[in-house]
Amino acid sequence: TSTPAQPEQILFEERHLRFISSLGKGNFGSVELCRYDPLGDNTGELVAVKKLQPNKKSTLEDFKKEVNILSIFECDYIVKYKGVCYSTGRLSMSLVMEYLPYGSLIGYLESYRHVNTRRMLLFASQICTGMEYLQTLRYVHRDLAARNILVANESGKADFLHLIFKYAPESINESRFSHKSDVWSFGVVLHELFCYCDTNYNPKRLYMQEIGHYVQSPSISMHLENILKNNWRLPAPLNCPPKVYCLMKQCWAYDFEERPCFSSLGKQIETIVQEERE
Ligand SMILES: COc1ccc(-c2cccc3nc(Nc4ccc(N5CCN(C)CC5)cc4)nn23)cc1
């Protein structure tokens, strides 16, 4: 049998990757803004470089898996993979991706507070399309959250990336993830959107208010599971159209089989957009 075709490994030479700034850190490693400038005249393109932490538990295998997965995705709503960079000295590997200048949805909503319902719904609809695409590839995201959603450009085309208060009940205590648990997380992202990612109303804070701030970490998930089982849900955001809150509640059906799929959510969002127009 022939060996599986290697994704086109576009090699970025480390010596031409000029560090500009740090874009963010996570348990995966760090992401830096760099200019790939082989001509050395600052005309090179800006790229987002995700450095793999070799010491972290994520291994070379994880890296190769991520490269293979990302390089297959062909979707307007998933960040574009450009290639890899193997640094000779430090034996580290980096993932090179397109750079999205507007940063995360959280940062965007904090600075552009005038974002109206229509634009929010546009974001929601685009996130839905991206999630539908992942589902066709049978890829479960597991970390859909506003912090992992990147805004691609002024037109508000939401891009998102892959990656506890976002989790569906079955994920919290059975670690079961599915497209339907991603739908639950999508409901939480909708909530963040319509709260403008306001830290006073972020999911963690609202859940902890209900559970009790005194509760310490290991038992938080048990308390979370209890309030969800007792049908408590995140409250409707200020000025949130009732139909949008109704969508969130559908995503938060305790029984994952009762949750809508992304294509149904997309259609319902389109309907609300039409009604908002009239
Ligand atoms: C968890 O941290 C990150 C950071 C960056 C990325 C990432 C991956 C793949 C492509 C990509 N494009 C951008 N753009 C971007 C632009 C601005 C900012 N911020 C500017 C303002 N600063 C205060 C915060 C960062 C962050 C990311 N970030 N980014 C993913 C996760």
The ligand as a MOL file (V3000), in Angstrom:
LIG
                    3D

  0  0  0     0  0            999 V3000
M  V30 BEGIN CTAB
M  V30 COUNTS 31 35 0 0 0
M  V30 BEGIN ATOM
M  V30 1 C -4.2310 31.6620 23.0450 0
M  V30 2 O -3.4510 32.5860 22.3430 0
M  V30 3 C -3.5070 32.5900 20.9630 0
M  V30 4 C -2.9400 33.6650 20.3070 0
M  V30 5 C -2.9350 33.7110 18.9280 0
M  V30 6 C -3.5050 32.6860 18.1700 0
M  V30 7 C -3.5240 32.7610 16.7000 0
M  V30 8 C -3.3840 31.5990 15.9270 0
M  V30 9 C -3.4390 31.6890 14.5360 0
M  V30 10 C -3.6160 32.9160 13.9250 0
M  V30 11 C -3.7260 34.0740 14.7220 0
M  V30 12 N -3.8800 35.3670 14.4120 0
M  V30 13 C -3.9280 36.0270 15.5850 0
M  V30 14 N -4.0660 37.3880 15.6850 0
M  V30 15 C -4.0370 38.1300 16.8530 0
M  V30 16 C -4.0380 39.5030 16.7230 0
M  V30 17 C -3.9840 40.3180 17.8550 0
M  V30 18 C -3.9360 39.7580 19.1270 0
M  V30 19 N -3.9190 40.5630 20.2770 0
M  V30 20 C -3.6200 41.9830 20.0770 0
M  V30 21 C -3.8760 42.7810 21.3470 0
M  V30 22 N -3.1650 42.2050 22.4840 0
M  V30 23 C -3.3850 43.0040 23.6950 0
M  V30 24 C -3.5940 40.8080 22.7230 0
M  V30 25 C -3.3170 39.9510 21.4790 0
M  V30 26 C -3.9630 38.3650 19.2520 0
M  V30 27 C -4.0120 37.5540 18.1190 0
M  V30 28 N -3.8060 35.2020 16.6220 0
M  V30 29 N -3.6760 33.9740 16.0730 0
M  V30 30 C -4.0960 31.5970 18.8440 0
M  V30 31 C -4.1010 31.5470 20.2460 0
M  V30 END ATOM
M  V30 BEGIN BOND
M  V30 1 1 1 2
M  V30 2 1 2 3
M  V30 3 1 3 4
M  V30 4 2 3 31
M  V30 5 2 4 5
M  V30 6 1 5 6
M  V30 7 1 6 7
M  V30 8 2 6 30
M  V30 9 2 7 8
M  V30 10 1 7 29
M  V30 11 1 8 9
M  V30 12 2 9 10
M  V30 13 1 10 11
M  V30 14 2 11 12
M  V30 15 1 11 29
M  V30 16 1 12 13
M  V30 17 1 13 14
M  V30 18 2 13 28
M  V30 19 1 14 15
M  V30 20 1 15 16
M  V30 21 2 15 27
M  V30 22 2 16 17
M  V30 23 1 17 18
M  V30 24 1 18 19
M  V30 25 2 18 26
M  V30 26 1 19 20
M  V30 27 1 19 25
M  V30 28 1 20 21
M  V30 29 1 21 22
M  V30 30 1 22 23
M  V30 31 1 22 24
M  V30 32 1 24 25
M  V30 33 1 26 27
M  V30 34 1 28 29
M  V30 35 1 30 31
M  V30 END BOND
M  V30 END CTAB
M  END
